[in-house]
Amino acid sequence: MRKSKSQEGYALVLVLFLIVFIMIVSAVFMRGALSNAKQEKIVDSNQLAVVASEMGVDLYKTAVLNAFYGKKDELINSAQSEIDKLYKNSANLTSTQLKNQENAIYDSFKQQFINELNKGIVEQKQRNQIESDIYYENISIKAIDAGPKVVKVNGLVIGVKKDANEGNLHENKMEIQMVFQLPNLKPTDGSNDGNSGSSSGQQGKINMYQLYPTDVVFPKCDNNLKNKTCVGDNSNRLSEMDKTKLYLPTGHTSENENNLNLKNSVIYSKDKITFKNINSLNNITIYTDGAFSAKNMNGQGLQNSNLFINNSSDFDQVKMNNSSIVQRGAIKINDHLTLSNNSKMCVAGSIHVVKSFTKDASSKVYVWGTVQGINESDIIRVNSVEELVERCVGDNQTGPNSPILDSNWPPPEVNVDYVS
């Protein structure tokens, strides 16, 4: 059968059409495939940057924890040694001065800890190469003082993946925060509870380093102070106080209460006590963390009484009969002070006699500090505050008990956040 000439060439056109169609479809698929490959490459690069930043966070976190565990016992022991030394040699310090120096030791302990953490961070390379085109870097990680008993480690780590051909950088930043709660200074058992460990008053050993009890819960005093246990202030007149246990959190000033006779009572004061123009203190015991001042007690004066003073004192025209003064601070005798009938004056600080001071043969003066205006032959030297209180109070007085740094120092709280 013969083909018509009009049909010649159709096959060639059809083949060309199919070739063009196949090329167009292939180009579309190739473009999509290339786009997907490029997108996958970007995703992979970004993921590698994330992995790099995570590795950096782990490295610096480990560096900080190594510094913490490696140095914490050494730092605690060093600070505890300084605190013990402070309390052992604190006879001439007031309670405020002692607390201030204690705080200074604690602040130094905290700063040394911060320095050790920063040293551990710096010892790591600023930039750490994982591969030739992947690395992580510490941007701003640093330990800082974040409060009275808090140290924080804050900062950013950046992970980078660099494209070899294009030169593009894929970056991921992570923020790290580590919060350290510093150990507490804990009072030694029985050392910082006033004289008795409770507000019930003096029982057993005397703590000269804190004479005012810590848990006073008694009612407020009224005008009648006889046979009472109460908390007073400067508005209370001490007229004819008898069989009284009086707590004075803000101290007291008694002036011009002429012929005032205080007897058979105990007074605890957290602040300064001033007695002026008072006839007598008979069978009175006073414990004060504040200063003490007595003037114009020329009547019967102090009889069978004991003063425990965790601060300085001054006396002007005062008689003592079978009584004692035990104090950690300096004493100043402006005018005459008379010791008679087995009286004792025991001073860890200095003694300064401005005018005159006398004592009979039965009375004693013990001193650890310096003296001025009094003959060395009239005093008995001691070599420590412990020896002083032993001579004056005997077994009723403990030596200085320093607080203890808690060795149970927990690891930090760690938080990590993705920034970008």
C-alpha positions in Angstrom: 0.0 0.0 0.0 1.4 3.3 -0.9 1.5 6.3 1.6 0.1 9.6 0.8 2.7 12.3 0.3 0.6 14.5 2.6 1.5 12.3 5.6 5.3 12.5 5.1 7.2 14.4 8.0 4.6 13.9 10.8 6.7 11.4 12.6 9.7 13.7 12.8 7.5 16.5 14.2 6.1 14.2 16.8 9.5 13.0 17.9 10.8 16.6 18.2 7.7 17.5 20.3 8.3 14.6 22.6 12.0 15.5 23.0 11.1 19.1 23.9 8.5 17.9 26.4 10.8 15.5 28.1 13.5 18.2 28.4 11.1 20.6 29.9 9.8 18.1 32.5 13.4 17.0 33.3 14.4 20.6 33.8 11.6 21.1 36.3 12.5 18.0 38.2 16.1 18.9 38.2 15.4 22.4 39.5 13.3 21.0 42.3 16.0 18.4 43.1 18.7 21.0 43.1 16.6 23.3 45.3 15.9 20.5 47.7 19.6 19.6 47.8 20.5 23.2 48.6 17.8 23.4 51.3 19.0 20.2 52.8 22.6 21.5 52.8 21.4 24.7 54.6 19.5 22.7 57.2 22.5 20.4 57.7 24.8 23.4 58.2 22.4 25.0 60.6 22.1 21.7 62.5 25.9 21.5 62.7 26.0 25.0 64.1 23.5 24.0 66.8 25.5 20.9 67.6 28.7 23.0 67.8 27.0 25.5 70.3 25.8 22.6 72.4 29.3 21.2 72.5 30.5 24.6 73.6 27.9 24.8 76.4 28.9 21.4 77.7 32.6 22.3 77.7 32.2 25.5 79.6 29.7 24.0 82.0 32.1 21.2 82.7 34.9 23.7 83.2 32.9 25.6 85.8 31.8 22.4 87.6 35.4 21.2 87.7 36.5 24.5 89.3 33.7 24.2 91.8 34.3 20.7 92.9 38.1 21.1 92.7 38.2 24.2 94.9 35.1 24.3 97.2 36.7 22.4 100.1 39.9 24.4 99.9 37.9 27.7 99.9 35.7 26.6 102.8 38.7 25.4 104.9 40.6 28.6 104.2 37.7 30.9 105.1 36.9 28.8 108.3 40.6 29.2 109.4 40.3 33.0 109.0 37.0 33.1 111.0 38.5 31.0 113.8 41.6 33.2 113.9 39.3 36.3 114.1 37.4 35.0 117.0 40.5 33.8 118.8 42.0 37.3 118.7 38.9 39.4 119.1 39.2 40.5 122.7 39.5 44.2 121.8 36.7 44.2 119.3 33.1 45.2 119.9 30.3 42.9 118.7 29.7 45.3 115.8 33.4 45.3 114.8 33.5 41.5 115.1 30.5 41.1 112.8 31.9 43.5 110.3 35.2 41.6 110.1 33.3 38.3 109.9 31.4 39.7 106.9 34.6 40.9 105.3 36.0 37.3 105.5 32.8 35.9 103.9 33.0 38.5 101.1 36.6 37.6 100.5 35.6 33.9 100.4 32.9 34.7 97.8 35.3 36.8 95.7 37.9 34.0 95.7 35.2 31.6 94.5 34.3 33.9 91.7 38.0 34.2 90.7 38.4 30.4 90.6 35.3 30.0 88.4 36.5 32.6 86.0 40.0 31.1 85.9 38.4 27.7 84.9 36.5 29.4 82.1 39.5 31.4 80.8 41.7 28.2 80.8 39.5 26.9 77.9 40.3 28.2 74.4 38.3 31.2 73.4 37.6 29.4 70.1 37.5 25.6 69.8 37.7 24.1 66.3 35.7 20.9 65.8 36.5 20.6 62.1 38.1 23.0 59.6 34.7 24.6 58.9 33.0 24.0 62.3 33.8 25.7 65.6 32.3 27.1 68.8 33.2 30.2 70.7 32.7 31.7 74.2 31.2 35.2 73.7 30.7 36.4 77.2 30.7 33.6 79.8 31.7 35.1 83.2 31.1 34.5 86.9 29.6 37.4 88.8 28.5 38.5 92.3 24.7 38.2 92.2 23.7 38.9 95.8 24.7 38.4 99.5 25.1 34.6 99.1 24.7 34.0 95.3 27.2 33.7 92.5 26.0 33.4 88.9 27.8 32.3 85.7 26.1 33.9 82.7 27.0 34.1 79.0 26.6 33.1 75.4 28.2 30.4 73.3 28.1 30.6 69.5 28.3 27.6 67.2 29.5 28.2 63.6 29.4 26.2 60.4 31.2 27.8 57.5 30.2 26.8 53.9 33.4 25.9 52.1 32.6 27.3 48.7 30.1 30.1 49.3 31.8 31.4 52.4 28.4 31.7 54.2 28.4 31.4 58.0 25.6 29.5 59.8 25.5 30.5 63.4 23.6 29.4 66.5 23.8 31.1 69.9 23.0 29.5 73.3 22.7 31.2 76.6 23.9 29.4 79.8 23.2 30.4 83.4 24.5 28.6 86.5 23.4 29.8 89.9 25.5 28.9 93.0 23.9 29.3 96.5 26.9 29.9 98.8 27.1 28.0 102.1 25.7 29.7 105.3 27.7 30.7 108.3 26.0 28.6 111.1 26.5 29.4 114.8 28.2 26.7 116.8 25.8 24.8 119.0 25.3 26.9 122.1 27.7 29.6 121.1 25.3 32.3 119.9 22.3 31.8 122.1 23.0 34.6 124.6 23.9 33.3 128.0 21.5 30.5 128.3 20.5 29.5 124.8 17.0 30.7 125.5 15.2 33.8 126.8 14.9 32.3 130.2 18.2 33.9 131.2 21.5 32.9 132.5 22.0 29.2 133.1 25.5 27.7 133.1 28.1 29.1 130.8 28.4 32.7 129.8 29.0 33.6 126.2 30.9 36.9 126.4 30.6 37.3 122.6 26.8 37.6 122.7 25.3 38.5 126.0 21.7 39.4 124.9 19.6 36.3 124.3 18.2 35.7 120.8 14.6 34.6 121.6 13.2 37.1 124.0 9.4 36.6 124.0 8.3 38.2 127.3 5.6 40.9 127.6 6.2 44.6 127.7 7.0 46.1 131.1 4.5 48.4 132.9 5.3 50.9 135.6 5.7 48.4 138.3 9.0 46.4 137.9 8.9 44.5 141.1 8.9 40.7 140.7 8.5 40.9 137.0 10.0 39.3 133.8 9.4 41.7 131.0 10.8 43.7 128.0 11.4 47.4 128.7 12.7 50.5 127.0 14.0 54.0 128.0 10.5 55.1 129.1 10.6 52.6 132.1 11.8 54.0 135.4 13.8 51.5 137.3 12.6 52.8 140.7 13.0 50.2 143.5 13.5 47.3 141.1 13.4 44.0 143.0 13.4 40.4 142.0 13.1 41.5 138.4 14.4 40.1 135.1 14.5 43.0 132.7 15.3 42.8 128.9 16.3 46.0 127.2 16.6 45.6 123.4 17.4 49.3 122.9 19.4 49.9 126.1 18.5 52.4 128.9 19.5 55.7 130.4 18.8 56.3 134.1 19.6 59.8 135.2 18.7 61.8 138.3 16.6 59.0 139.8 18.0 59.9 143.2 18.3 57.3 145.9 17.4 54.7 143.4 18.2 51.2 144.8 18.2 48.3 142.4 18.4 44.8 144.0 18.1 41.1 143.5 17.6 41.5 139.7 19.1 40.6 136.3 19.3 43.0 133.4 20.0 42.1 129.8 20.7 44.9 127.3 21.4 44.8 123.6 22.5 48.5 123.6 24.2 51.0 125.9 23.3 51.3 129.6 23.9 54.6 131.5 23.5 54.9 135.2 23.8 58.4 136.7 23.2 59.7 140.3 21.9 56.3 141.5 22.5 55.2 145.1 23.2 51.5 144.7 23.1 48.3 142.7 22.8 45.5 145.3 22.9 41.8 144.1 22.5 43.0 140.5 23.8 41.2 137.4 24.0 43.1 134.1 24.7 41.6 130.7 25.1 44.1 127.9 26.3 43.9 124.3 26.3 47.7 124.3 28.6 50.1 126.2 28.2 50.8 129.9 28.5 54.1 131.8 28.2 54.8 135.5 28.6 58.1 137.2 28.1 59.5 140.7 27.4 56.3 142.5 28.9 57.5 145.7 26.3 56.0 148.0 26.6 52.2 148.5 27.6 51.8 144.9 27.9 48.3 143.4 27.4 45.7 146.1 27.6 41.9 145.4 27.0 42.7 141.8 28.5 41.6 138.5 28.8 43.5 135.2 29.4 41.6 131.9 30.2 44.0 129.2 30.7 43.1 125.5 31.8 46.6 124.6 33.5 49.6 126.2 32.8 51.3 129.5 33.5 54.4 131.5 33.2 55.1 135.3 33.1 58.4 137.2 32.9 58.4 141.0 31.9 54.8 141.5 32.4 52.4 144.5 32.6 48.6 144.1 32.2 46.2 147.1 32.5 42.5 146.5 31.6 43.1 142.9 33.2 42.4 139.5 33.5 43.9 136.0 34.2 41.5 133.1 34.5 43.1 129.7 35.9 42.6 126.3 36.3 46.3 125.3 38.3 49.2 126.7 37.6 50.8 130.1 38.0 54.5 130.9 38.0 55.7 134.5 37.3 59.5 134.2 37.4 60.1 138.0 37.6 57.8 141.0 36.8 54.1 140.9 37.2 52.2 144.1 37.5 48.4 144.4 37.1 46.8 147.8 36.3 43.5 149.5 37.4 41.0 146.9 36.2 43.0 143.9 37.6 42.2 140.4 38.1 44.3 137.3 38.9 42.1 134.3 39.5 43.8 131.0 40.5 42.3 127.7 40.8 45.7 126.1 42.8 48.7 127.4 42.5 50.5 130.8 42.8 54.3 130.9 42.8 56.1 134.3 42.3 59.8 133.8 42.3 60.9 137.5 42.4 58.3 140.2 41.8 54.6 140.9 42.2 52.7 144.1 41.8 49.1 145.3 42.4 47.3 148.5 44.7 44.3 149.0 41.9 41.8 148.5 40.8 43.1 145.1 42.4 42.2 141.8 42.8 43.8 138.4 43.4 41.4 135.4 44.2 42.9 132.0 45.3 41.6 128.6 45.5 45.0 126.8 47.4 48.2 127.5 47.2 50.3 130.6 47.6 54.1 131.1 47.5 55.9 134.5 47.8 52.8 136.6 50.9 51.1 137.9 52.0 47.7 136.5 52.4 46.5 140.1 48.7 47.0 140.6 47.6 44.7 137.8 47.9 41.0 136.9 48.8 40.3 133.3 47.2 37.5 131.3 48.2 36.2 127.9 44.8 35.6 126.3 41.2 36.4 126.6 40.6 32.7 127.6 43.0 33.1 130.5 41.4 36.4 131.5 37.8 35.0 131.7 39.1 31.8 133.4 40.7 34.0 136.2 37.7 36.1 136.6 34.7 33.8 136.0 36.1 30.3 136.1 34.1 27.5 134.6 31.1 29.8 134.0 32.7 31.2 130.8 33.3 29.7 127.5 36.0 30.8 125.1 35.1 32.4 121.8 33.0 30.1 119.6 33.3 31.0 115.9 30.5 30.3 113.5 31.0 27.4 111.1 30.8 27.6 107.3 28.3 24.9 106.1 30.3 22.3 104.3 27.2 21.0 102.5 27.6 23.2 99.5 25.1 22.1 96.8 25.9 22.1 93.1 24.5 24.9 90.9 21.2 25.2 89.2 21.8 25.1 85.4 19.6 26.7 82.7 20.3 26.6 79.0 18.3 28.5 76.4 18.5 28.7 72.6 18.9 32.3 71.5 19.0 31.9 67.7 
